[in-house]
Amino acid sequence: MREILGRRRRLRLRRKEGAARIDAALNCATVWQWPVLPGVGTAQSAAPYGEGAGLGCACPEPDCAVPGAHPFDPGLLAATTDERMVRWWWTNRPAAPVLLATGG
């Protein structure tokens, strides 16, 4: 068997999709001064049809109360407007939805 030389390719999101999310997060945090943090997102459920079909939460909790609408790694109090932190979060998790910390 012959070895094919070349670079190894990593599977990643399309550049435009990841860039749009980080741009949205940075815009909310820096321009509007809204504290943001990355959400857990949604995942396709294992059931192809029926009651459990559709999108569910990507967190490890099987009975998640708010599927895809809560933070995963940092807690809600970690929401920030710091540009460096926002960039770091979405560089590590480019598919994460943008969550805004609201309320009092």
Buried (B, 14 or more C-beta within 10 A) or exposed (E): EEEEEEEEEEEEEEEEEBEEBBEBBBBBBBEEEBBBBBBBBBEEBEEEEEEEEEEBBBBEEEEBEEBBBBBBEEEEEBBBBEEEBBBEBBEEBBBBBBBBBEEE
